[in-house]
Amino acid sequence: MLAAVDPLKYVRGLLREIPDFPQPGILFRDITPLLADPRGFHIALDALAERFIGEHVDAVVAVESRGFIFGGALAARLNASFVPVRKPGKLPARVDRVAYALEYGTGELEMHRDALPSGARVVVMDDLLATGGTAAAAGELVRKQDGVVLAYAFVIELEALGGRARLTGAPVVSLIRYG
């Protein structure tokens, strides 16, 4: 009954808070109860897909690993291809690679070089928007292949970390926001 009144409130209620994970002082937002609830999972995916009704989306580019869960299902709903973005050494064919800044150091992401045709209209998907570095790097990979980032999409956004400001040139869609 609650989902009929406020579907995203239902989804928010499925997110679990884990204090001091993965280190002291961090409040981790755990999506596994959402994934375990078919109704909540459908609500989240439908809410994401609804944003793109009427737009032509060629591909959903998703970041490993939790982004894959939502990205693959969203791609199926949008009748779009699914393109994985992974850490170095995980993809078998030739790749494009970008380095990006992490809170303490740097990271790298890769995407197959032939993943997108020129001009492909892409949604970049991940489960969580924090500082925005990972999503911005995925967007850079899309642009390296002459793709167009239509939007960045997330289930959760941690607004206090300012990640939205790093994602320029395309709208940011997030279902659940924490201040």
C-alpha positions as CSV (number, residue, x, y, z in Angstrom):
1,M,0.0,0.0,0.0
2,L,2.8,2.4,0.9
3,A,4.3,2.1,-2.6
4,A,1.1,3.3,-4.2
5,V,1.2,6.5,-2.1
6,D,4.8,7.4,-2.4
7,P,6.9,4.9,-4.4
8,L,10.3,6.6,-3.7
9,K,9.5,6.7,0.0
10,Y,9.1,2.9,-0.2
11,V,12.4,2.6,-2.0
12,R,14.2,4.9,0.5
13,G,12.8,2.6,3.3
14,L,14.6,-0.3,1.8
15,L,18.1,1.4,2.0
16,R,20.0,0.3,5.0
17,E,22.5,2.5,6.8
18,I,25.7,0.8,8.0
19,P,27.8,3.1,10.3
20,D,31.6,3.0,10.2
21,F,31.8,1.0,6.9
22,P,34.2,0.7,5.2
23,Q,36.0,2.8,7.7
24,P,35.2,4.8,10.9
25,G,33.2,7.9,10.3
26,I,31.5,6.7,7.1
27,L,27.8,6.0,6.9
28,F,27.4,3.5,4.2
29,R,24.1,3.4,2.2
30,D,23.5,-0.3,1.5
31,I,21.4,-1.1,-1.5
32,T,21.2,-4.9,-0.9
33,P,17.8,-4.8,0.8
34,L,16.4,-2.9,-2.2
35,L,17.8,-5.5,-4.5
36,A,16.2,-8.2,-2.4
37,D,12.8,-6.6,-2.7
38,P,11.3,-7.2,-6.2
39,R,8.7,-4.5,-5.8
40,G,11.2,-1.9,-4.6
41,F,13.7,-2.9,-7.4
42,H,11.0,-2.5,-10.0
43,I,9.9,0.9,-8.6
44,A,13.5,2.2,-8.7
45,L,14.1,1.0,-12.3
46,D,10.7,2.3,-13.5
47,A,11.4,5.7,-11.9
48,L,14.8,5.8,-13.7
49,A,13.4,4.7,-17.0
50,E,10.5,7.1,-16.8
51,R,12.9,10.0,-17.0
52,F,14.0,8.9,-20.5
53,I,10.6,8.2,-22.1
54,G,10.5,9.9,-25.4
55,E,14.2,10.2,-25.7
56,H,16.3,8.0,-27.9
57,V,18.9,6.2,-25.8
58,D,21.4,4.1,-27.6
59,A,23.3,2.7,-24.7
60,V,23.5,2.6,-20.9
61,V,27.1,2.8,-19.8
62,A,27.4,1.5,-16.2
63,V,30.3,1.5,-13.8
64,E,31.3,-1.7,-12.0
65,S,30.1,-3.2,-9.9
66,R,26.9,-2.0,-8.4
67,G,26.2,0.2,-11.4
68,F,26.0,-3.0,-13.5
69,I,23.0,-4.2,-11.5
70,F,20.9,-1.1,-12.3
71,G,22.5,-0.4,-15.7
72,G,21.8,-3.7,-17.3
73,A,18.2,-3.7,-16.2
74,L,17.7,0.0,-17.2
75,A,19.2,-0.8,-20.6
76,A,16.7,-3.6,-21.1
77,R,13.8,-1.3,-20.2
78,L,15.1,1.4,-22.6
79,N,15.7,-1.1,-25.4
80,A,19.3,0.1,-25.4
81,S,22.7,-1.7,-25.4
82,F,24.5,-2.2,-22.1
83,V,28.2,-1.1,-21.9
84,P,30.3,-2.0,-18.9
85,V,33.0,0.3,-17.6
86,R,35.5,-1.6,-15.5
87,K,38.7,-1.3,-13.5
88,P,41.9,-2.0,-15.5
89,G,42.6,-5.5,-16.7
90,K,39.1,-6.8,-16.6
91,L,38.0,-6.4,-20.2
92,P,39.4,-8.8,-22.8
93,A,39.5,-6.6,-26.0
94,R,41.3,-3.3,-26.8
95,V,40.2,-0.5,-24.4
96,D,40.1,3.2,-23.9
97,R,41.3,4.2,-20.4
98,V,41.0,7.3,-18.3
99,A,42.5,8.2,-15.0
100,Y,40.6,10.2,-12.4
101,A,41.1,11.6,-8.9
102,L,39.9,9.7,-5.8
103,E,39.6,11.2,-2.4
104,Y,43.0,9.7,-1.5
105,G,44.9,9.0,-4.8
106,T,43.8,8.1,-8.3
107,G,41.9,5.5,-10.1
108,E,41.5,4.2,-13.7
109,L,38.5,3.0,-15.7
110,E,38.4,1.2,-19.0
111,M,35.8,0.6,-21.7
112,H,36.1,-1.5,-24.9
113,R,37.2,0.7,-27.8
114,D,34.4,-0.5,-30.0
115,A,31.6,-0.2,-27.4
116,L,29.9,2.8,-28.9
117,P,29.3,4.0,-32.4
118,S,30.1,7.7,-33.1
119,G,27.2,9.9,-32.0
120,A,25.7,7.3,-29.6
121,R,23.3,8.8,-27.1
122,V,24.3,7.5,-23.7
123,V,23.0,7.4,-20.1
124,V,25.9,6.9,-17.6
125,M,24.5,4.8,-14.7
126,D,25.9,4.1,-11.2
127,D,24.2,3.2,-7.9
128,L,25.6,6.2,-6.0
129,L,26.8,9.7,-6.6
130,A,29.3,10.9,-4.0
131,T,32.2,13.1,-5.2
132,G,31.4,12.5,-8.9
133,G,34.9,11.4,-10.0
134,T,33.9,7.9,-11.2
135,A,30.9,9.1,-13.1
136,A,32.8,12.0,-14.7
137,A,35.5,9.5,-15.8
138,A,32.8,7.2,-17.4
139,G,31.5,10.3,-19.2
140,E,35.0,11.0,-20.4
141,L,35.2,7.5,-21.8
142,V,31.9,8.0,-23.7
143,R,33.2,11.3,-25.2
144,K,36.5,9.6,-26.2
145,Q,34.4,7.4,-28.5
146,D,32.4,10.4,-29.8
147,G,29.4,9.5,-27.8
148,V,27.0,12.0,-26.3
149,V,26.2,11.8,-22.6
150,L,22.4,12.5,-22.4
151,A,22.3,12.2,-18.6
152,Y,24.0,10.8,-15.5
153,A,21.7,8.5,-13.5
154,F,21.9,7.3,-9.9
155,V,19.8,5.6,-7.3
156,I,21.3,7.5,-4.4
157,E,23.0,10.9,-4.3
158,L,25.0,12.2,-1.3
159,E,24.5,15.9,-1.9
160,A,26.9,17.1,0.8
161,L,29.8,15.6,-1.3
162,G,29.1,17.9,-4.3
163,G,29.4,15.3,-7.0
164,R,26.7,16.9,-9.1
165,A,28.9,19.9,-9.7
166,R,31.6,17.7,-11.4
167,L,29.1,16.3,-13.9
168,T,28.7,19.2,-16.4
169,G,27.1,19.2,-19.8
170,A,24.3,16.7,-19.0
171,P,21.4,16.5,-16.5
172,V,21.9,14.5,-13.3
173,V,19.0,12.2,-12.3
174,S,19.0,10.8,-8.8
175,L,16.1,9.0,-7.1
176,I,17.0,9.3,-3.4
177,R,19.0,12.3,-2.1
178,Y,20.7,12.6,1.3
179,G,21.8,16.1,2.4
